[in-house]
Amino acid sequence: MTVKGSTSRYAAVNRVLVNVLVLNLIVAAAKIAYGAWSGAVSILSDGFHSLTDSASNVVALVGIRAARAPADKGHPYGHRKFETLAAAAIFAFLLVVLVEIVRASIARLRTGLMPRVDSRAFAVMIGTIIMNLLVVAYESRAARRLNSELLLADSMHTRSDVYTSLTVIAALVGVWLGWPILDAAGGLIVAFFIGHAGFSIARETSSILTDRVVMEESDIRRVVMGVPEVLGCHEIRTRGSADHVFLDLHVWFPGEMRLDEAHRLSHVVKDRLMEHFPQLVDVIMHLEPPTRA
């Protein structure tokens, strides 16, 4: 069952983030420790990539605490977008690590140093891949259940770790076979995956922050027209996130209908909309007679 934007929902999202934070810290620590010891810039870069997962979890937890605050005089629409801002902060973390990885990889290309690669390197990478796959499955499932774009963005970030780790393993095989330049090349490929993940997150969060349409007009119109006394509707607008939508529209009632009766029917329309679309937080309706051709 979908949990709406309530205290229970935010508490559930918070629990997921805390669990994921612990797992991400374990993964990042393993990669960074071995990467620093072995001198493998590809493993070290991947470790810092994983560390941004932990940093983004902390930012997300802060965002959740702000987002769960109820509507007040200064924020009559609530604080829900703080969660979206936290998702946008994940994008900022990705940009920072992207720059650092590119710099480290270019430096390795210039020096041509040979990192130490043995069976322990492959054990670390394979083990962390398994851990990441478990985290992605857990967080994606929670994102769908809770309709949270924050958890979805965070799971996309973690999913990129799986692809980058596979790339690092391929680079390590090349180094083991005597091609040290592949270590630096692996770091640059890691940077590419980070950039792709950042673009996806930026696209999702910007659509919310810029009030892009959330629901199809045809779906809304079908429910509104299900009330027999309604003659039509137009000026349908939606904004918000997948689980927290504001709707406003104009609804036509017969011109001769009494105002109190039209007002009563407007509540019928609103109740049906809220019942059909549980993601709706509020519906603002303007009553008017049908337009003339």
N, C-alpha and C positions, 0 to 999 in steps of 0.2 A: 504494500500500500504506500502511496506517495505521502510523504510528510510535508506539510505546507510550511510557509515561512513563519515558524513559530519557535518557541523556546526549545521544544523537543527536537525540532529539525536542526537547529543550530548546535545543540548538544551532540546530536548524532554526527554531524559533520566534524565537529571538534574532536570527537573520539577517533574518527577515522584519520584525521590529520596527525594526531599525537602518535598513533600506531605507526603510520607511514614515516613520520619523522625519525623514530627510533631505528627502523629498518634502513632508511636512507643513510643515516649516520654510520651504521655498521658497514654498508657497502662502500661509502666514500672513504672511511678510515682504512679499509683493507687495500683499496686501490692506491691511495696516496702513500701509504707506508711502503708498499712494495715498489711503487714507481720511483719514490725517492731513493730507496736502497739500491735498486737495479740500474737507475739512470735511464729508464725507458720513458721518454717524453710522451709517448702515446698512452701508456698506462697512467702516468701522472696527470695528463690532460683529462683523461676519462675520469680520474678520481675527482678532479676539481669540478668537472661537469656534474658528477654525482653529488658533490658538496652543495652545488646550487639547488639541488632538489631539497636538501635539508634547510637551506636558507629560505627557499620559497615556502616551505612548510611553516617556518616561523612567521613569515610575513602573512601567510594565509590565516594562521591562528589569531594574529592581531586583527586582521580584517574581519574575521568571524565575530570577535568580541565587539567590534564597532557595529557590525551589521545587525546584530541581534537586538540592539537598542530599539525601543518602540518609537513610533512617530511622535514628534513634539512640535512646538510652535515654530521652531526654526527649520524643521525638516518634516513638513506635513505629509510627505510621501514616504516617510520612513528613512531608514539608513541602509537599505538593501544594496545600494551601489557601492558601499564601502567594500563589500565582498568582491565586486567586479574590479574595483581599484586594486585590491590585493592580487587578483589574477593578472592585472596589468603590471604589477610590480615584479611578478615572475619573469615577464618579458625583459624588464630592466636588468635583472640578475643574469639572464641569458646573454645579453649584450656585453656585460662586463667580462664574463668568462670567455666569450667568443674572442674578444680582443686579446686576452691573455694567452689563450691557446695558440692563436695565430703567431703572436710574438715568440712564444717558446719554440714552436715548430720551425719558424724561419731561422732562429738562432741555431737550432740543431742542424739544419741544412748547411749552414755556414761552417760549423765545426766538424761535422761528420763523425762524431764520437760513436763508439760501438757500445750499446747498452748490454747488460748481462741478462740473457734470456735462457731460462731452463724450464723444467717441468713445473716448478712452483709458479711461474708467471701464468702458465695456462690454467693451473688449478685455481688461482685467484680469479682470473677472468671468467672462467666457466661457472665458478661458484657464485660470483656476483651477478652473472646473467640469470641464473636460476632464481636468485633472490629478487631481482628486478621484475621478472615475469610474474612472480607471486604478488608483488606489490601492485603491478599494473592491473592484474585480474581483480584483486581486492578493491582497489580504488575505483576502477571503472564500474564495477558492479555497484559500489556505494553511490557513485555519481548518478547512475541511472535511477537507483532507488530513491535518492533524495532530490533528484532534479537540480543538482548543483553544478553550475558552470565552473566554479572554483575547483572542485574535485576533478572535473573533466579536464580542465587545463593542466592541473598538476599531474594527472595520469598521463597526459600527452607528453609532458616534460619527461616523466620517468620512462615512458615507452621509447623515447629517443635514446635513452641510455642503452637499451637492448641493441639497437642498431649500431650505435657507436662502439659498443663492446665487441660486437662481432667483427667490426672493421679493425679494431685493435688486435684481435686474435689473428686476423689475416696478416696484419703488419708484422706481428711477432713471429709468425711462421717465416715471413720473408727475411727478417733479421737473423733468425736461427739458421737459415740457409745461406747467410753471408751477404745480405743486402741491408746494411744499416740505414741507408737512406729511407727505407720504408717505414722506419720508426717515426721520422719527421712527417712523412707523407700521411701516415695514419693519424697524426695529430691534426693535420689540415683537413682530413676527411671528417674527423670528429667535429671540427669547427663548422663544416658544411651542415651536418645534421643538427647542430645546435641552432644555426641560423634558420633552418627550415622549421624547427619546432617553435622558435620565437616568432616567426611570421604567422604561423597558424594561431598562436595564442593572441597576437596583436589583432588579427582579423576578427576573432571571436569577441574580444573585449571591446574593440572599437565599435562594433555593431550595436552593442548594448549602450555604451556611453553616448553614442550619437543618435539614440532613439530610432533605430531601424525597425521596420515593421516586424512584429513577432508572430502574428496569427493571420491566417488567410481570411480575407473579407468574405469569401463565399461560405466558409464554415460558420462565421458569425451570422451572416444574413439568413442562412438556412434555419438557425435556431430562432432568430427574431421573428421570421415570417411564420413560424409554427404557432404563434399566438393569433387566433382567428381575427381579432379586431384590428390587428396591425395592417396598415395599407402598404407600408414600404419602409425603407431605411436607406440612409446614405451618410456621407462624411464619416465613414468608419475608420478609426485610427487606434492603433495599438503601439505600446512601447514597453520596455522593460526587458527582463530576462526570461528564459524558458519557463521558470517556475514562479515568476513574480510579475504578472502582466497587468497594466492599466489600460482600460478600454474606454473610449468615448465615441459617441455616435448620435445621429439625429434619427428619430423615429416618427413616422407619419401616422396620425390617427384621424378619423373623420372630423371635418371642420365643425360639424354640429354637436360633437360630443362634449359633455360637460367637463370642466377642468378637473373636478374631483374624480370623475370616472377615468379620465385619461391618466391622472396621477396614479390611481390604483392599478391600472393596467401596466403602467411603466414598471411598477414593482414586480408584476408577474413576469414581464420580459427580463428584468434584471435577475430574478431568482432562477429562471430557466437558463440564462447564460452562465451564472455561477455554478449551477448544477452540472451543466454539460462540460464546462471548462474549469476544473478545479484550480488551474494556475492563475485564474483571475483574482486580483486583490480588490479591485474596485471598478465600478462601471458608472460613468457619468453620461447621462442621457438628456438630450434636448428634444422636447416635444414640439411638434409642429404639424399643421395641416398638410395634406399632399400638395406637392408643387404642381403648377399648371403648365401644360405644354405651351 
